C-alpha cells in the first residue's frame, strides 16, 4: 500500500490585524496621556543634624512691605515702605532697603523677603523699577543682591472672595 504524499501546509500568519491593533493602542495612549505640571519649589530649609535645639533660632521676621500708590493717570504718586512715605524716588527706596538689609545678621540677609503691593491702575514700568530697586544693584562690575525673595500682595478683598467661593462649594 502506497502512501499518498501530503501537500506541504503553509503556516503564514497575516500580520496586518496585529499591526492595526498596536497602532490603535498607541493612538489611545497618546491621546489619553496628560502632562502634569511639576509642583513648585517650596524652599524648605531643614535644621542641620547634630546641633542642639537651643542654638537654632528661627527668623520669623515679617517681610518688608512696600506699597506703590498711583494717581488717576496711572503715574506713580507715592512709594510707601512700611508706614513711611518715601516720595516717588526709587533711589531713596533702594537706600532704605540697603539700610534694612545692612541691619540684618549675615544669616538673615539671604532670607530677607519683600511684599510688593501695587495699585491696580499703576503703570507696569513703576513695578519693574521697584523690583529693580529692591532686588540689588551693580557695584564695581559686581551684582550686589539685596532682597531676592519678592512676592506680590493680593488685592484688597481678594482673599475674602476666595474664602467665600470655597465656602459655597
N, CA, C and O atoms as a DFTB+ gen file, in Angstrom:
676 C
 N C O
     1  1       0.822      -1.147       0.000
     2  2       0.000       0.000       0.000
     3  2       0.883       1.232       0.000
     4  3       1.793       1.417       0.808
     5  1       0.561       2.000      -0.908
     6  2       1.343       3.215      -1.081
     7  2       0.711       4.381      -0.349
     8  3      -0.506       4.563      -0.330
     9  1       1.569       5.142       0.235
    10  2       1.075       6.334       0.934
    11  2       1.086       7.510      -0.020
    12  3       1.997       7.711      -0.823
    13  1       0.037       8.258       0.116
    14  2      -0.015       9.451      -0.698
    15  2       0.829      10.544      -0.083
    16  3       0.842      10.734       1.133
    17  1       1.508      11.234      -0.910
    18  2       2.289      12.340      -0.336
    19  2       1.363      13.476       0.126
    20  3       0.419      13.849      -0.570
    21  1       1.654      14.008       1.303
    22  2       0.861      15.141       1.844
    23  2       1.368      16.447       1.257
    24  3       2.567      16.669       1.088
    25  1       0.444      17.261       0.969
    26  2       0.821      18.581       0.467
    27  2       1.379      19.407       1.622
    28  3       0.858      19.349       2.736
    29  1       2.414      20.161       1.366
    30  2       3.021      20.988       2.403
    31  2       2.030      22.073       2.818
    32  3       1.478      22.790       1.984
    33  1       1.821      22.170       4.131
    34  2       0.880      23.162       4.661
    35  2       1.656      24.429       4.989
    36  3       2.663      24.387       5.696
    37  1       1.193      25.525       4.483
    38  2       1.848      26.805       4.732
    39  2       1.244      27.428       5.982
    40  3       0.024      27.528       6.113
    41  1       2.107      27.844       6.894
    42  2       1.656      28.463       8.143
    43  2       1.964      29.961       8.135
    44  3       2.516      30.456       9.118
    45  1       1.651      30.676       7.122
    46  2       1.866      32.127       7.072
    47  2       0.774      32.829       7.874
    48  3      -0.415      32.553       7.713
    49  1       1.195      33.722       8.721
    50  2       0.248      34.490       9.505
    51  2       0.156      35.881       8.906
    52  3       1.157      36.457       8.480
    53  1      -1.043      36.404       8.879
    54  2      -1.253      37.748       8.369
    55  2      -1.020      38.731       9.529
    56  3      -1.764      38.715      10.510
    57  1      -0.011      39.565       9.423
    58  2       0.382      40.486      10.496
    59  2      -0.402      41.797      10.453
    60  3      -0.303      42.594      11.386
    61  1      -1.150      42.032       9.434
    62  2      -1.857      43.312       9.286
    63  2      -2.803      43.595      10.455
    64  3      -2.758      44.704      10.986
    65  1      -3.649      42.673      10.884
    66  2      -4.528      42.979      12.019
    67  2      -3.756      43.265      13.316
    68  3      -4.164      44.112      14.110
    69  1      -2.643      42.554      13.523
    70  2      -1.856      42.788      14.734
    71  2      -1.231      44.182      14.706
    72  3      -1.206      44.867      15.728
    73  1      -0.737      44.599      13.570
    74  2      -0.155      45.942      13.443
    75  2      -1.234      46.991      13.642
    76  3      -0.977      48.021      14.264
    77  1      -2.434      46.757      13.131
    78  2      -3.542      47.688      13.338
    79  2      -3.858      47.847      14.826
    80  3      -4.061      48.964      15.301
    81  1      -3.898      46.748      15.549
    82  2      -4.179      46.806      16.990
    83  2      -3.081      47.569      17.722
    84  3      -3.385      48.358      18.616
    85  1      -1.832      47.362      17.375
    86  2      -0.716      48.069      18.018
    87  2      -0.833      49.572      17.777
    88  3      -0.649      50.365      18.700
    89  1      -1.138      49.967      16.539
    90  2      -1.289      51.394      16.255
    91  2      -2.482      51.988      16.983
    92  3      -2.409      53.119      17.464
    93  1      -3.579      51.246      17.075
    94  2      -4.734      51.747      17.816
    95  2      -4.405      51.935      19.295
    96  3      -4.832      52.918      19.900
    97  1      -3.656      51.011      19.882
    98  2      -3.237      51.167      21.280
    99  2      -2.315      52.363      21.463
   100  3      -2.434      53.104      22.439
   101  1      -1.397      52.547      20.521
   102  2      -0.503      53.713      20.603
   103  2      -1.297      55.005      20.532
   104  3      -1.061      55.924      21.316
   105  1      -2.228      55.083      19.607
   106  2      -3.039      56.299      19.475
   107  2      -3.854      56.530      20.738
   108  3      -3.974      57.666      21.196
   109  1      -4.415      55.469      21.307
   110  2      -5.183      55.600      22.536
   111  2      -4.334      56.182      23.666
   112  3      -4.769      57.107      24.353
   113  1      -3.135      55.651      23.861
   114  2      -2.290      56.123      24.948
   115  2      -1.751      57.527      24.699
   116  3      -1.555      58.286      25.647
   117  1      -1.513      57.879      23.459
   118  2      -1.042      59.235      23.165
   119  2      -2.127      60.242      23.474
   120  3      -1.845      61.292      24.052
   121  1      -3.372      59.947      23.099
   122  2      -4.455      60.903      23.325
   123  2      -4.914      60.958      24.772
   124  3      -5.450      61.983      25.193
   125  1      -4.731      59.920      25.535
   126  2      -5.173      59.934      26.929
   127  2      -4.068      60.340      27.895
   128  3      -4.325      60.464      29.093
   129  1      -2.857      60.548      27.414
   130  2      -1.737      60.945      28.262
   131  2      -1.919      62.397      28.685
   132  3      -2.106      63.271      27.838
   133  1      -1.864      62.659      29.973
   134  2      -1.994      64.020      30.487
   135  2      -0.664      64.445      31.081
   136  3      -0.096      63.746      31.921
   137  1      -0.178      65.574      30.648
   138  2       1.077      66.098      31.170
   139  2       0.754      66.854      32.453
   140  3      -0.025      67.806      32.442
   141  1       1.349      66.431      33.539
   142  2       1.108      67.047      34.832
   143  2       2.166      68.106      35.073
   144  3       3.361      67.856      34.919
   145  1       1.709      69.298      35.457
   146  2       2.639      70.377      35.752
   147  2       3.394      70.050      37.036
   148  3       2.811      69.596      38.021
   149  1       4.698      70.291      37.003
   150  2       5.533      69.982      38.147
   151  2       5.224      70.941      39.285
   152  3       4.995      72.129      39.057
   153  1       5.216      70.432      40.501
   154  2       4.944      71.273      41.648
   155  2       6.084      72.251      41.868
   156  3       7.220      72.001      41.466
   157  1       5.765      73.379      42.516
   158  2       6.743      74.431      42.733
   159  2       7.781      74.068      43.766
   160  3       7.639      73.095      44.506
   161  1       8.828      74.869      43.803
   162  2       9.887      74.697      44.778
   163  2       9.417      75.330      46.084
   164  3       9.136      76.527      46.133
   165  1       9.334      74.532      47.127
   166  2       8.833      75.033      48.387
   167  2       9.917      75.647      49.263
   168  3       9.607      76.231      50.301
   169  1      11.159      75.530      48.874
   170  2      12.295      76.111      49.596
   171  2      12.232      75.798      51.088
   172  3      12.272      76.708      51.916
   173  1      12.138      74.553      51.423
   174  2      12.098      74.147      52.818
   175  2      13.528      74.011      53.324
   176  3      14.334      73.287      52.741
   177  1      13.834      74.700      54.396
   178  2      15.163      74.648      54.999
   179  2      15.074      73.837      56.277
   180  3      14.419      74.243      57.237
   181  1      15.722      72.713      56.285
   182  2      15.725      71.846      57.458
   183  2      16.939      72.190      58.326
   184  3      17.993      72.545      57.798
   185  1      16.802      72.089      59.649
   186  2      17.948      72.355      60.513
   187  2      19.006      71.270      60.337
   188  3      18.695      70.131      59.988
   189  1      20.253      71.642      60.583
   190  2      21.343      70.682      60.476
   191  2      21.254      69.673      61.608
   192  3      20.885      70.014      62.731
   193  1      21.593      68.429      61.303
   194  2      21.540      67.409      62.348
   195  2      22.765      67.530      63.250
   196  3      23.818      68.004      62.826
   197  1      22.615      67.104      64.472
   198  2      23.730      67.099      65.401
   199  2      23.828      68.355      66.242
   200  3      24.564      68.369      67.229
   201  1      23.119      69.398      65.890
   202  2      23.166      70.615      66.694
   203  2      22.124      70.563      67.781
   204  3      21.103      69.889      67.640
   205  1      22.375      71.275      68.873
   206  2      21.364      71.291      69.919
   207  2      20.277      72.289      69.546
   208  3      20.530      73.251      68.821
   209  1      19.086      72.061      70.035
   210  2      17.946      72.866      69.608
   211  2      18.003      74.285      70.160
   212  3      17.337      75.171      69.624
   213  1      18.773      74.524      71.207
   214  2      18.834      75.877      71.759
   215  2      19.659      76.805      70.873
   216  3      19.488      78.023      70.927
   217  1      20.558      76.241      70.056
   218  2      21.377      77.100      69.197
   219  2      20.659      77.490      67.918
   220  3      21.094      78.395      67.206
   221  1      19.540      76.795      67.622
   222  2      18.809      77.123      66.416
   223  2      17.853      78.268      66.706
   224  3      17.117      78.244      67.692
   225  1      17.871      79.262      65.846
   226  2      16.932      80.358      66.003
   227  2      16.204      80.548      64.680
   228  3      16.821      80.712      63.628
   229  1      14.907      80.521      64.756
   230  2      14.116      80.698      63.550
   231  2      13.848      82.181      63.348
   232  3      13.434      82.882      64.272
   233  1      14.089      82.653      62.123
   234  2      13.848      84.044      61.812
   235  2      12.402      84.176      61.359
   236  3      12.058      83.822      60.231
   237  1      11.568      84.685      62.241
   238  2      10.154      84.820      61.920
   239  2       9.813      86.261      61.583
   240  3       8.686      86.704      61.805
   241  1      10.780      86.994      61.049
   242  2      10.528      88.394      60.743
   243  2       9.533      88.518      59.601
   244  3       9.470      87.671      58.711
   245  1       8.786      89.558      59.647
   246  2       7.799      89.852      58.612
   247  2       8.514      90.379      57.375
   248  3       9.604      90.941      57.479
   249  1       7.911      90.201      56.211
   250  2       8.523      90.771      55.007
   251  2       8.437      92.291      55.015
   252  3       7.571      92.875      55.667
   253  1       9.335      92.913      54.290
   254  2       9.304      94.363      54.137
   255  2       8.123      94.686      53.233
   256  3       8.037      94.194      52.108
   257  1       7.222      95.509      53.732
   258  2       6.031      95.843      52.957
   259  2       6.267      97.145      52.195
   260  3       6.529      98.194      52.783
   261  1       6.165      97.044      50.863
   262  2       6.371      98.204      50.004
   263  2       5.092      98.417      49.211
   264  3       4.579      97.493      48.580
   265  1       4.590      99.621      49.247
   266  2       3.328      99.960      48.578
   267  2       3.604     101.023      47.532
   268  3       4.244     102.034      47.821
   269  1       3.124     100.797      46.322
   270  2       3.230     101.764      45.239
   271  2       1.835     102.313      44.962
   272  3       0.937     101.582      44.547
   273  1       1.668     103.619      45.201
   274  2       0.378     104.260      45.009
   275  2       0.350     104.990      43.672
   276  3       1.333     105.613      43.270
   277  1      -0.776     104.907      43.000
   278  2      -0.920     105.528      41.680
   279  2      -1.909     106.681      41.745
   280  3      -2.824     106.699      42.569
   281  1      -1.697     107.649      40.845
   282  2      -2.702     108.695      40.707
   283  2      -3.740     108.240      39.674
   284  3      -3.716     107.092      39.231
   285  1      -4.644     109.134      39.298
   286  2      -5.730     108.748      38.394
   287  2      -5.237     108.439      36.980
   288  3      -5.942     107.774      36.221
   289  1      -4.044     108.906      36.611
   290  2      -3.495     108.651      35.277
   291  2      -2.606     107.408      35.227
   292  3      -2.079     107.072      34.167
   293  1      -2.435     106.728      36.348
   294  2      -1.587     105.545      36.392
   295  2      -0.133     105.872      36.680
   296  3       0.708     104.973      36.690
   297  1       0.180     107.132      36.912
   298  2       1.548     107.537      37.244
   299  2       1.790     107.285      38.734
   300  3       0.852     107.196      39.526
   301  1       3.053     107.174      39.088
   302  2       3.421     106.918      40.473
   303  2       3.150     108.156      41.321
   304  3       3.660     109.239      41.031
   305  1       2.346     107.992      42.372
   306  2       2.028     109.108      43.257
   307  2       2.889     109.059      44.518
   308  3       3.294     110.102      45.033
   309  1       3.171     107.845      45.021
   310  2       3.935     107.737      46.259
   311  2       4.453     106.319      46.431
   312  3       3.840     105.354      45.976
   313  1       5.599     106.216      47.100
   314  2       6.166     104.928      47.488
   315  2       6.130     104.880      49.010
   316  3       6.608     105.792      49.684
   317  1       5.558     103.806      49.541
   318  2       5.491     103.628      50.985
   319  2       6.307     102.395      51.351
   320  3       6.182     101.345      50.720
   321  1       7.142     102.533      52.376
   322  2       7.870     101.383      52.919
   323  2       7.450     101.268      54.374
   324  3       7.848     102.074      55.215
   325  1       6.649     100.266      54.655
   326  2       6.029     100.195      55.971
   327  2       4.990     101.296      56.053
   328  3       4.096     101.376      55.211
   329  1       5.104     102.143      57.062
   330  2       4.183     103.279      57.217
   331  2       4.802     104.590      56.768
   332  3       4.149     105.631      56.848
   333  1       6.056     104.572      56.294
   334  2       6.755     105.796      55.909
   335  2       6.615     106.062      54.424
   336  3       6.725     105.150      53.605
   337  1       6.374     107.309      54.086
   338  2       6.318     107.709      52.686
   339  2       7.727     108.072      52.228
   340  3       8.440     108.801      52.919
   341  1       8.127     107.564      51.062
   342  2       9.462     107.830      50.527
   343  2       9.406     108.748      49.313
   344  3      10.397     108.878      48.595
   345  1       8.280     109.377      49.075
   346  2       8.150     110.217      47.886
   347  2       7.951     109.346      46.658
   348  3       7.249     108.336      46.704
   349  1       8.586     109.756      45.545
   350  2       8.471     108.972      44.309
   351  2       9.833     108.542      43.781
   352  3       9.950     108.162      42.616
   353  1      10.856     108.596      44.612
   354  2      12.214     108.282      44.178
   355  2      12.563     106.825      44.473
   356  3      12.507     106.380      45.620
   357  1      12.921     106.099      43.431
   358  2      13.356     104.716      43.621
   359  2      14.765     104.656      44.200
   360  3      15.159     103.636      44.766
   361  1      15.524     105.737      44.066
   362  2      16.855     105.804      44.689
   363  2      16.710     105.793      46.210
   364  3      17.454     105.098      46.903
   365  1      15.765     106.553      46.722
   366  2      15.524     106.570      48.168
   367  2      15.024     105.199      48.625
   368  3      15.401     104.724      49.697
   369  1      14.181     104.570      47.820
   370  2      13.711     103.223      48.153
   371  2      14.889     102.259      48.244
   372  3      14.966     101.465      49.181
   373  1      15.807     102.320      47.281
   374  2      16.981     101.442      47.308
   375  2      17.824     101.718      48.552
   376  3      18.299     100.779      49.192
   377  1      18.017     102.997      48.905
   378  2      18.804     103.328      50.088
   379  2      18.155     102.787      51.363
   380  3      18.847     102.291      52.252
   381  1      16.845     102.881      51.449
   382  2      16.141     102.364      52.617
   383  2      16.245     100.834      52.698
   384  3      16.417     100.272      53.780
   385  1      16.138     100.172      51.541
   386  2      16.269      98.705      51.511
   387  2      17.698      98.320      51.877
   388  3      17.902      97.345      52.600
   389  1      18.696      99.066      51.391
   390  2      20.089      98.784      51.734
   391  2      20.298      98.933      53.244
   392  3      20.994      98.122      53.856
   393  1      19.698      99.969      53.847
   394  2      19.832     100.157      55.293
   395  2      19.158      99.010      56.047
   396  3      19.677      98.541      57.060
   397  1      18.007      98.563      55.558
   398  2      17.312      97.452      56.212
   399  2      18.130      96.164      56.114
   400  3      18.322      95.470      57.112
   401  1      18.609      95.849      54.916
   402  2      19.388      94.622      54.724
   403  2      20.696      94.697      55.506
   404  3      21.153      93.686      56.038
   405  1      21.303      95.876      55.583
   406  2      22.540      96.038      56.349
   407  2      22.344      95.840      57.832
   408  3      23.288      95.481      58.536
   409  1      21.120      96.070      58.329
   410  2      20.865      95.900      59.763
   411  2      20.606      94.446      60.137
   412  3      20.552      94.112      61.321
   413  1      20.447      93.580      59.144
   414  2      20.178      92.165      59.422
   415  2      21.471      91.404      59.673
   416  3      22.551      91.831      59.265
   417  1      21.341      90.279      60.348
   418  2      22.500      89.413      60.536
   419  2      22.868      88.792      59.195
   420  3      22.012      88.675      58.319
   421  1      24.129      88.391      59.018
   422  2      24.526      87.801      57.731
   423  2      23.684      86.587      57.341
   424  3      23.428      86.366      56.157
   425  1      23.261      85.812      58.314
   426  2      22.450      84.640      58.014
   427  2      21.053      85.043      57.549
   428  3      20.480      84.392      56.675
   429  1      20.499      86.110      58.125
   430  2      19.139      86.536      57.787
   431  2      19.095      87.330      56.490
   432  3      18.014      87.509      55.928
   433  1      20.223      87.810      55.999
   434  2      20.218      88.606      54.764
   435  2      19.722      87.808      53.573
   436  3      18.980      88.326      52.739
   437  1      20.125      86.560      53.490
   438  2      19.682      85.730      52.377
   439  2      18.218      85.338      52.489
   440  3      17.610      84.926      51.501
   441  1      17.647      85.462      53.676
   442  2      16.250      85.087      53.904
   443  2      15.318      86.287      53.877
   444  3      14.110      86.125      54.052
   445  1      15.847      87.494      53.661
   446  2      15.009      88.691      53.651
   447  2      13.976      88.582      52.541
   448  3      14.247      88.063      51.458
   449  1      12.794      89.080      52.839
   450  2      11.681      88.961      51.903
   451  2      10.942      90.288      51.834
   452  3      10.830      90.996      52.834
   453  1      10.439      90.622      50.657
   454  2       9.673      91.848      50.466
   455  2       8.306      91.499      49.916
   456  3       8.154      90.561      49.132
   457  1       7.320      92.261      50.334
   458  2       5.965      92.117      49.817
   459  2       5.624      93.410      49.090
   460  3       5.605      94.483      49.693
   461  1       5.361      93.308      47.824
   462  2       5.109      94.471      46.969
   463  2       3.619      94.558      46.683
   464  3       3.025      93.634      46.127
   465  1       3.023      95.677      47.069
   466  2       1.602      95.905      46.812
   467  2       1.481      97.123      45.899
   468  3       1.851      98.236      46.272
   469  1       0.964      96.894      44.713
   470  2       0.839      97.960      43.717
   471  2      -0.631      98.249      43.464
   472  3      -1.457      97.338      43.428
   473  1      -0.949      99.527      43.287
   474  2      -2.308      99.877      42.907
   475  2      -2.623      99.290      41.542
   476  3      -1.741      99.134      40.698
   477  1      -3.886      98.969      41.341
   478  2      -4.309      98.324      40.099
   479  2      -4.082      99.227      38.882
   480  3      -3.770      98.739      37.796
   481  1      -4.236     100.521      39.061
   482  2      -4.118     101.467      37.954
   483  2      -2.670     101.826      37.624
   484  3      -2.417     102.476      36.610
   485  1      -1.724     101.419      38.451
   486  2      -0.324     101.807      38.283
   487  2       0.259     101.222      36.999
   488  3       0.028     100.059      36.669
   489  1       1.014     102.044      36.286
   490  2       1.666     101.568      35.066
   491  2       2.743     100.553      35.436
   492  3       3.403     100.656      36.470
   493  1       2.894      99.578      34.561
   494  2       3.769      98.444      34.840
   495  2       5.237      98.846      35.003
   496  3       5.975      98.198      35.746
   497  1       5.660      99.896      34.323
   498  2       7.071     100.281      34.392
   499  2       7.483     100.648      35.819
   500  3       8.644     100.465      36.185
   501  1       6.563     101.157      36.624
   502  2       6.900     101.506      38.003
   503  2       7.081     100.243      38.861
   504  3       7.893     100.222      39.785
   505  1       6.324      99.207      38.547
   506  2       6.505      97.937      39.249
   507  2       7.878      97.363      38.941
   508  3       8.560      96.858      39.834
   509  1       8.287      97.440      37.670
   510  2       9.610      96.947      37.274
   511  2      10.705      97.767      37.948
   512  3      11.701      97.209      38.409
   513  1      10.529      99.088      38.010
   514  2      11.513      99.943      38.670
   515  2      11.626      99.612      40.162
   516  3      12.722      99.627      40.721
   517  1      10.501      99.315      40.799
   518  2      10.538      98.956      42.218
   519  2      11.245      97.619      42.415
   520  3      12.034      97.465      43.348
   521  1      10.967      96.654      41.545
   522  2      11.655      95.353      41.635
   523  2      13.163      95.541      41.460
   524  3      13.955      94.906      42.156
   525  1      13.552      96.400      40.545
   526  2      14.969      96.667      40.311
   527  2      15.599      97.308      41.537
   528  3      16.720      96.966      41.914
   529  1      14.881      98.238      42.162
   530  2      15.431      98.954      43.310
   531  2      15.613      98.050      44.525
   532  3      16.574      98.222      45.275
   533  1      14.720      97.100      44.732
   534  2      14.805      96.286      45.947
   535  2      15.585      94.988      45.762
   536  3      15.976      94.359      46.745
   537  1      15.817      94.579      44.507
   538  2      16.473      93.280      44.311
   539  2      17.992      93.359      44.345
   540  3      18.642      92.377      44.705
   541  1      18.579      94.494      43.980
   542  2      20.035      94.594      44.028
   543  2      20.543      95.730      43.160
   544  3      19.763      96.482      42.576
   545  1      21.875      95.843      43.083
   546  2      22.490      96.908      42.292
   547  2      23.885      96.460      41.867
   548  3      24.426      95.474      42.369
   549  1      24.450      97.217      40.924
   550  2      25.815      96.963      40.450
   551  2      26.792      97.826      41.223
   552  3      26.532      99.003      41.475
   553  1      27.923      97.231      41.602
   554  2      28.992      97.994      42.234
   555  2      30.316      97.400      41.771
   556  3      30.600      96.230      42.031
   557  1      31.117      98.192      41.094
   558  2      32.411      97.760      40.555
   559  2      32.269      96.539      39.643
   560  3      33.090      95.624      39.686
   561  1      31.233      96.537      38.831
   562  2      31.020      95.439      37.894
   563  2      30.465      94.175      38.523
   564  3      30.318      93.164      37.836
   565  1      30.156      94.206      39.802
   566  2      29.614      93.049      40.519
   567  2      28.150      93.324      40.884
   568  3      27.775      94.464      41.160
   569  1      27.348      92.289      40.881
   570  2      25.962      92.412      41.324
   571  2      25.932      92.231      42.834
   572  3      26.417      91.228      43.357
   573  1      25.363      93.200      43.525
   574  2      25.201      93.127      44.974
   575  2      23.721      92.854      45.247
   576  3      22.889      93.741      45.056
   577  1      23.378      91.639      45.691
   578  2      21.967      91.324      45.932
   579  2      21.470      91.975      47.222
   580  3      22.200      92.069      48.209
   581  1      20.228      92.418      47.192
   582  2      19.602      92.966      48.390
   583  2      18.522      92.001      48.873
   584  3      18.777      91.157      49.733
   585  1      17.331      92.125      48.326
   586  2      16.236      91.220      48.688
   587  2      15.891      90.416      47.445
   588  3      15.452      90.968      46.436
   589  1      16.093      89.112      47.529
   590  2      15.867      88.256      46.369
   591  2      14.485      87.622      46.362
   592  3      14.005      87.200      45.310
   593  1      13.840      87.550      47.517
   594  2      12.505      86.950      47.602
   595  2      11.472      88.072      47.624
   596  3      11.316      88.773      48.624
   597  1      10.782      88.226      46.519
   598  2       9.769      89.271      46.403
   599  2       8.456      88.596      46.055
   600  3       8.374      87.802      45.117
   601  1       7.437      88.924      46.822
   602  2       6.113      88.406      46.498
   603  2       5.163      89.582      46.325
   604  3       5.370      90.661      46.880
   605  1       4.126      89.348      45.550
   606  2       3.130      90.382      45.308
   607  2       1.936      90.125      46.208
   608  3       1.449      88.999      46.305
   609  1       1.471      91.171      46.863
   610  2       0.340      91.042      47.774
   611  2      -0.943      90.927      46.970
   612  3      -1.042      91.442      45.856
   613  1      -1.926      90.244      47.550
   614  2      -3.225      90.138      46.913
   615  2      -3.930      91.481      46.982
   616  3      -3.667      92.303      47.859
   617  1      -4.827      91.676      46.038
   618  2      -5.642      92.885      46.076
   619  2      -6.506      92.866      47.320
   620  3      -6.865      91.801      47.823
   621  1      -6.835      94.038      47.809
   622  2      -7.702      94.118      48.978
   623  2      -9.022      93.439      48.671
   624  3      -9.629      93.694      47.631
   625  1      -9.469      92.576      49.570
   626  2     -10.736      91.890      49.391
   627  2     -10.637      90.623      48.570
   628  3     -11.606      89.865      48.522
   629  1      -9.514      90.354      47.920
   630  2      -9.387      89.171      47.077
   631  2      -9.401      87.911      47.932
   632  3     -10.014      86.916      47.546
   633  1      -8.739      87.931      49.082
   634  2      -8.733      86.748      49.932
   635  2     -10.132      86.479      50.476
   636  3     -10.505      85.323      50.676
   637  1     -10.921      87.549      50.720
   638  2     -12.287      87.363      51.182
   639  2     -13.128      86.675      50.106
   640  3     -13.957      85.820      50.415
   641  1     -12.914      87.049      48.846
   642  2     -13.669      86.453      47.758
   643  2     -13.340      84.979      47.597
   644  3     -14.238      84.165      47.382
   645  1     -12.053      84.621      47.699
   646  2     -11.693      83.216      47.538
   647  2     -12.208      82.378      48.686
   648  3     -12.581      81.223      48.484
   649  1     -12.236      82.934      49.890
   650  2     -12.759      82.187      51.015
   651  2     -14.244      81.967      50.868
   652  3     -14.733      80.876      51.161
   653  1     -14.997      82.998      50.409
   654  2     -16.442      82.841      50.254
   655  2     -16.777      81.871      49.130
   656  3     -17.762      81.139      49.228
   657  1     -15.973      81.849      48.054
   658  2     -16.230      80.907      46.970
   659  2     -15.914      79.479      47.406
   660  3     -16.564      78.539      46.949
   661  1     -14.922      79.302      48.288
   662  2     -14.622      77.969      48.803
   663  2     -15.726      77.478      49.725
   664  3     -16.018      76.282      49.763
   665  1     -16.359      78.413      50.489
   666  2     -17.432      78.031      51.391
   667  2     -18.670      77.612      50.619
   668  3     -19.405      76.735      51.073
   669  1     -18.923      78.228      49.442
   670  2     -20.083      77.886      48.641
   671  2     -19.986      76.474      48.099
   672  3     -21.009      75.813      47.917
   673  1     -18.778      75.998      47.837
   674  2     -18.589      74.653      47.299
   675  2     -18.849      73.689      48.380
   676  3     -18.751      72.481      48.166
